[in-house]
Amino acid sequence: MNRWIVLGLALALVGCGGGDGGTDAGGGDVDSGGGDVDSGGGGMPVDVVFLVREGGDETPIVGAMMALDRPDGTRDEFTSDASGHITVSIDWAAGPHHFTTAAPGHVVVSAINTDGTALDSIPMVDGAFPIDLFSNVPNEDLVSITGAVTGVMSIGNNFGVYPAITGAENYNARGPDYTIRVPRGEPFRAAVEEYSIIRNGTNDFTQPHHAHIFIDFDAQAADGTRDIDISTSDAFTEISGTVASPGTGTPLADANFYILVTDFDSNLFFGSPSAVTPNGADLDYTIPFVTPGDAVRPMTRYSLQDDPNFSLVFIEGYPTAGAQTWEFMTPPDIVTPAFGVSHDVHDPIVLGRLVPGVVPSIRIHDANDEDRTRWVINDFSRGDTITVPELPSGMNADAVFPTTGDFYARPYVCEESATDVTLCERFAGGRRQFDLVVR
């Protein structure tokens, strides 16, 4: 269960083995003042203010480093102040700029070949453009909660307990005796469900949902126990729809299809399919979901997954019935380096199978550290060649590339939202990956 993919100046994926996860868009008071940022054309510099924040709770990051590579080849470096702000004087008319933002314990993000138009649709926060840096250090301060789901239809069914809190570990297995692990000292809400499943083949299954409730947990200071009664379920809304020939003509032609309905901000789980059935080349599906009465921002994620190739479509709102009009994007490929060839981290990387107009990116992972994401580079020129910039001089390279690491890179593409370029409406990742030489 994952949130929208955040792009803009700070795309970073978390969870799901570096495959199809995502992060939320951030909230706060916003205004639409992005359109005036590039008004300094004709060689007139303008001051642009950035707000560097924690990607999870949006608190300002003090001391974050930004390196700005200007079109004339010069580099300027900045550090965020006590409020997380960085003010940069930029002459957009001079050409594209490269931004790299880093802080210890966080995924490094680079936005290369960026001009003023890349900021036009980014919602501002108190007059600044947010850059969200996401932690890549697992939270080890977790507590366990164990118990039994009671009031069930059958103890032989499957059960899910899904905490809507960053860093938590779900329970999803057969049998009502559950264990979840959650961050110590933080209250949270969880979705709890009972379901059964019958698999007939790829994209041919039934998964009846028998019950679904929400449970609020107080902050947990230590390991504890709690039984959960689901004898009274929330009411389901159920719709049926069709996706035409998903993945046909792409590497995802035989990929697994799935749908998740969650809250945009908290990632609270609302529903998933009760049935998916092939209909020729098309797929028919039925999906039940709950519609909470409290304030939520629902999001529906459609996915094709043939690990590690994947393609996602994000639709704001609950699922809609009938034939869907959107299409899955083709995952990108790697042209250079050639298969099996190691590659210096700063040598150009050439991508193939790109959808016109999308933002390509390269994500650097550490294979020896649970595929932890180390660096994300987005290319706003929308070209087929990406060159990884240098780190800010104040960032310890060993913190990004530990000497014990075994690093590789994978390609991704994002089709930006028409209303907020910090979000991807469609997102895909390619199978080809390659080893990187980082020192």
C-alpha positions in Angstrom: 0.0 0.0 0.0 1.7 3.1 -1.2 1.0 6.8 -1.7 1.4 9.1 -4.6 4.8 9.3 -6.1 6.4 12.7 -5.4 8.4 14.2 -8.2 9.2 17.9 -8.5 12.6 18.6 -7.0 12.5 15.7 -4.5 11.3 12.4 -6.0 12.0 9.5 -3.7 10.5 6.0 -3.5 10.4 4.1 -0.3 9.4 0.5 0.5 8.5 -2.4 -1.8 12.1 -3.2 -2.4 12.7 0.0 -4.3 10.1 -1.1 -6.8 6.7 0.6 -6.8 6.4 2.4 -3.5 5.9 6.1 -3.0 5.4 9.0 -0.8 2.8 11.6 -0.1 2.6 15.0 -1.6 2.9 17.0 1.6 0.3 19.3 3.0 0.4 22.6 4.8 -0.8 26.0 3.7 -0.1 26.5 0.0 -0.6 29.2 -2.6 -0.3 29.0 -6.3 2.5 31.6 -6.7 4.8 29.3 -8.7 4.0 30.9 -12.1 6.0 34.1 -11.4 9.3 32.4 -10.6 10.7 32.5 -14.1 9.8 36.1 -14.8 13.4 37.1 -14.5 14.2 36.4 -18.1 16.5 38.4 -20.2 19.4 38.1 -17.8 17.6 39.4 -14.7 18.3 37.2 -11.7 15.5 36.5 -9.3 15.6 35.2 -5.8 14.0 31.7 -5.4 13.3 30.4 -1.9 13.3 26.7 -1.1 12.1 24.9 2.0 13.9 21.7 2.8 11.7 19.4 4.8 11.5 15.9 6.2 9.5 13.9 3.7 7.5 12.2 6.4 6.3 14.8 8.9 7.3 17.9 6.9 9.4 19.4 9.6 12.2 21.8 8.4 15.7 20.3 8.0 18.4 22.6 9.4 21.8 22.3 7.8 20.7 20.6 4.6 23.1 21.2 1.7 22.3 22.3 -1.8 24.7 22.4 -4.7 23.7 24.5 -7.7 25.5 23.9 -10.9 24.9 26.9 -13.2 24.8 26.9 -17.0 28.3 28.5 -17.2 29.8 25.6 -15.3 30.2 27.3 -12.0 28.9 25.8 -8.8 27.5 27.5 -5.8 26.6 25.8 -2.5 24.1 26.7 0.2 23.0 25.5 3.6 19.4 25.6 4.9 18.9 28.0 7.8 17.1 27.4 11.2 13.8 27.4 9.4 14.9 25.0 6.7 15.1 27.8 4.0 17.6 28.3 1.2 17.5 31.5 -0.9 19.2 31.3 -4.3 19.6 34.0 -6.9 18.9 32.5 -10.4 19.0 33.8 -13.9 16.7 31.4 -15.6 17.4 33.0 -19.0 21.0 31.8 -18.8 20.0 28.2 -19.4 19.2 25.0 -17.4 20.4 24.6 -13.8 21.2 21.5 -11.8 20.2 21.2 -8.1 21.4 18.6 -5.7 20.1 18.6 -2.2 21.4 16.3 0.6 21.3 15.8 4.4 22.9 13.0 6.4 20.6 10.0 6.8 18.4 11.0 3.8 18.1 10.1 0.2 20.1 12.6 -2.0 17.9 14.2 -4.7 19.0 15.9 -7.9 16.9 17.9 -10.3 19.0 18.4 -13.4 18.4 20.5 -16.5 15.8 22.5 -14.6 14.5 25.9 -15.9 11.9 28.2 -14.3 9.0 26.3 -15.9 9.7 23.3 -13.8 8.5 25.3 -10.8 5.4 26.8 -12.3 2.9 24.2 -10.9 4.6 23.4 -7.6 2.4 24.5 -4.7 4.4 26.9 -2.5 4.5 26.6 1.3 4.7 30.1 3.0 6.3 31.6 -0.1 8.9 28.8 -0.6 9.2 25.8 -2.9 9.3 22.6 -0.8 12.1 20.0 -1.3 11.2 16.9 0.7 14.1 14.7 1.7 13.2 11.2 2.8 15.0 9.3 5.5 16.9 6.2 4.3 17.8 5.1 7.8 15.3 2.5 9.0 13.6 3.3 12.3 14.9 0.7 14.7 12.9 2.0 17.7 9.8 -0.1 17.1 7.5 -1.8 19.6 5.4 -5.0 18.9 1.7 -5.2 19.4 0.2 -8.7 19.4 -3.3 -10.0 19.7 -6.2 -11.8 18.0 -8.8 -10.6 15.6 -12.1 -11.8 17.0 -15.7 -12.0 15.8 -14.4 -13.5 12.6 -16.2 -15.6 9.9 -13.5 -18.3 9.9 -10.1 -18.5 11.6 -8.8 -20.1 8.4 -9.3 -16.9 6.4 -6.6 -14.3 5.7 -6.3 -11.3 7.9 -4.6 -7.9 7.5 -3.7 -5.3 10.1 -2.3 -2.3 8.3 -1.0 0.6 10.5 -1.1 4.0 8.7 2.2 5.2 10.0 5.6 5.5 8.4 8.0 2.8 9.3 5.4 0.3 10.6 5.4 -3.4 9.8 2.0 -4.9 8.7 0.4 -8.2 9.4 -1.1 -10.0 6.4 -1.4 -13.7 6.7 -3.7 -16.6 7.3 -5.1 -16.8 10.8 -6.4 -14.2 13.2 -3.4 -14.1 15.6 -1.5 -11.0 14.5 1.7 -9.1 15.3 2.5 -5.6 14.0 5.6 -3.4 14.8 5.2 0.3 15.0 7.3 3.3 15.9 7.5 3.8 19.7 5.6 6.8 21.1 3.4 7.7 18.1 -0.4 7.2 17.9 -1.8 5.8 14.7 -4.8 4.4 13.0 -4.9 0.9 11.4 -7.2 -0.7 8.9 -8.2 -4.3 9.8 -9.7 -6.7 7.4 -10.7 -10.4 6.9 -10.7 -11.9 3.4 -10.2 -15.1 1.6 -8.6 -15.8 -1.8 -8.8 -18.3 -4.6 -6.2 -18.0 -7.4 -6.9 -19.6 -10.7 -4.0 -18.1 -12.7 -2.3 -14.9 -13.5 -4.9 -12.1 -13.3 -7.6 -14.6 -12.5 -8.6 -14.7 -8.9 -11.4 -14.1 -6.4 -10.7 -12.4 -3.1 -14.0 -11.9 -1.1 -13.6 -9.2 1.6 -15.7 -10.3 4.6 -15.1 -7.4 7.1 -13.2 -4.1 7.3 -12.9 -1.7 10.3 -10.6 1.1 11.4 -8.9 1.0 14.9 -7.2 3.9 16.7 -4.1 3.0 18.8 -2.7 5.3 21.4 1.1 5.9 21.4 2.9 2.7 22.4 5.8 3.1 24.9 6.5 -0.6 25.0 5.4 -4.0 23.6 1.8 -4.6 24.3 -1.3 -6.7 23.4 -4.7 -5.8 22.0 -7.5 -8.0 20.6 -9.6 -6.5 17.7 -13.3 -7.3 17.3 -14.4 -7.1 13.6 -17.9 -8.6 14.2 -19.4 -5.3 13.1 -17.9 -4.3 9.7 -17.9 -1.0 8.0 -20.1 -0.9 4.9 -18.5 -1.6 1.5 -19.3 0.2 -1.7 -18.7 -2.1 -4.7 -18.1 -1.2 -8.3 -17.0 -3.1 -11.4 -14.7 -1.9 -14.2 -12.6 -2.9 -17.2 -9.0 -2.2 -18.2 -8.4 -2.6 -21.9 -5.4 -4.8 -22.9 -3.1 -3.8 -20.0 0.6 -4.1 -20.9 0.0 -5.4 -24.4 3.0 -4.7 -26.6 5.2 -3.9 -23.6 7.4 -6.0 -21.2 4.4 -6.1 -18.9 2.1 -8.0 -21.2 1.8 -10.9 -18.7 2.2 -8.9 -15.5 0.0 -9.1 -12.4 -2.7 -6.5 -12.2 -3.9 -5.1 -8.9 -5.7 -2.1 -7.4 -5.3 -0.4 -4.0 -7.5 2.3 -2.6 -5.9 4.4 0.2 -5.9 7.8 1.8 -3.7 10.2 -0.1 -2.1 11.7 3.0 -1.9 8.9 5.6 -1.9 5.8 3.3 -4.8 4.3 5.3 -6.1 1.3 3.5 -9.7 1.4 2.1 -10.0 -1.5 -0.4 -8.6 -3.9 -3.0 -10.2 -6.2 -5.7 -12.6 -8.9 -4.8 -12.2 -10.4 -8.3 -10.0 -10.0 -11.4 -11.0 -11.9 -14.5 -9.5 -12.0 -18.0 -11.9 -11.1 -20.8 -9.9 -11.7 -23.9 -7.0 -9.3 -23.8 -9.0 -7.1 -21.4 -9.3 -7.4 -17.6 -12.6 -7.2 -15.7 -12.5 -6.4 -12.0 -14.8 -5.9 -9.1 -13.6 -3.9 -6.1 -15.2 -3.2 -2.7 -14.0 -0.3 -0.6 -15.0 1.6 2.4 -15.8 5.3 2.4 -15.0 6.8 5.9 -17.2 9.6 7.1 -14.2 11.6 8.5 -12.1 13.8 6.4 -10.0 11.8 3.9 -8.5 12.3 0.5 -8.9 9.0 -1.4 -6.5 7.8 -4.0 -6.8 4.8 -6.3 -3.6 3.1 -7.5 -3.8 0.7 -10.5 -0.6 -1.4 -11.0 1.0 -3.9 -13.3 3.9 -5.7 -11.6 6.4 -8.2 -13.1 9.2 -7.7 -10.7 11.2 -5.6 -11.2 9.3 -4.1 -14.1 6.3 -2.2 -13.0 3.8 0.5 -14.1 1.4 2.5 -11.9 -1.5 4.8 -12.6 -2.7 7.1 -9.8 -6.3 8.5 -9.9 -7.5 10.9 -7.2 -10.7 9.7 -5.7 -12.4 6.4 -5.2 -12.6 3.8 -8.0 -15.0 4.5 -10.8 -17.2 1.9 -12.6 -17.0 1.0 -16.3 -14.3 1.1 -18.9 -11.2 3.0 -17.8 -9.7 5.4 -20.4 -6.1 5.7 -19.1 -3.3 3.4 -20.2 -0.2 2.0 -18.4 3.1 3.5 -19.4 5.9 1.3 -20.9 8.8 0.8 -18.4 12.1 2.4 -19.6 15.2 0.5 -20.6 19.0 1.0 -20.4 20.9 1.5 -23.6 24.3 2.6 -22.1 26.0 0.9 -20.3 25.7 -2.4 -22.1 24.4 -5.4 -20.3 26.9 -6.7 -17.8 29.2 -3.7 -18.0 30.1 -1.8 -14.8 29.7 2.0 -15.1 31.3 5.0 -13.3 28.6 6.8 -11.3 29.3 10.1 -13.1 29.5 8.7 -16.7 26.4 9.4 -18.9 23.6 6.9 -18.8 21.4 6.5 -21.9 17.8 5.4 -21.6 15.5 3.7 -24.1 11.8 3.0 -24.5 11.0 6.5 -23.2 7.5 7.8 -23.5 7.6 11.3 -25.1 7.2 14.2 -22.6 7.8 12.2 -19.4 10.5 13.0 -16.8 13.1 10.2 -16.7 15.1 9.4 -13.6 17.9 7.2 -12.3 17.7 5.8 -8.9 20.9 4.5 -7.2 20.4 1.6 -4.7 22.6 -0.3 -2.3 22.2 -4.0 -2.9 24.1 -4.9 0.4 21.7 -2.8 2.5 18.3 -4.2 1.7 18.2 -2.3 -1.7 18.2 1.0 0.2 17.8 4.0 -2.1 20.8 6.3 -1.9 20.3 8.9 -4.7 17.5 9.9 -7.1 18.3 12.0 -10.2 15.4 13.5 -12.2 16.1 15.0 -15.6 13.7 17.9 -16.5 15.0 18.2 -20.0 13.1 15.0 -20.7 15.9 13.7 -22.8 17.4 10.2 -23.0 20.7 10.9 -21.3 21.3 11.4 -17.6 24.6 12.4 -16.0 24.8 12.1 -12.2 26.2 15.4 -10.7 28.8 15.6 -7.9 27.6 15.6 -4.3 27.6 18.9 -2.3 31.2 19.3 -1.0 30.0 19.2 2.6 28.3 15.8 2.2 30.4 12.9 3.3 30.6 10.6 0.3 31.0 7.6 2.5 27.6 8.4 4.1 26.0 8.1 0.6 28.2 5.3 -0.7 29.5 3.2 2.3 32.6 1.2 1.6 30.7 -2.0 2.2 28.1 -1.1 -0.4 27.4 -2.8 -3.7 25.6 -0.2 -5.8 23.4 -0.4 -8.8 21.1 1.9 -10.8 17.7 1.4 -12.3 15.6 3.7 -14.7 12.2 5.2 -14.0 9.8 7.5 -15.8 7.1 9.9 -14.4 4.3 11.5 -16.2 3.6 14.6 -14.2 0.2 15.7 -12.9 -1.3 18.5 -14.9 -2.1 20.4 -11.8 0.9 19.8 -9.5 4.3 18.8 -11.1 5.5 17.5 -7.8 3.2 14.4 -8.4 3.3 11.6 -10.9 0.0 10.5 -12.4 1.7 7.6 -14.1 5.0 6.1 -13.1 7.0 3.1 -14.3 10.3 1.4 -13.6 12.4 -0.8 -15.9 13.9 -4.2 -15.5 17.5 -3.4 -16.6 19.9 -2.4 -13.9 23.6 -2.1 -13.8 26.5 -2.0 -11.3 28.0 1.3 -10.5 31.6 2.2 -9.6 31.3 5.0 -7.0 35.0 5.6 -6.1 
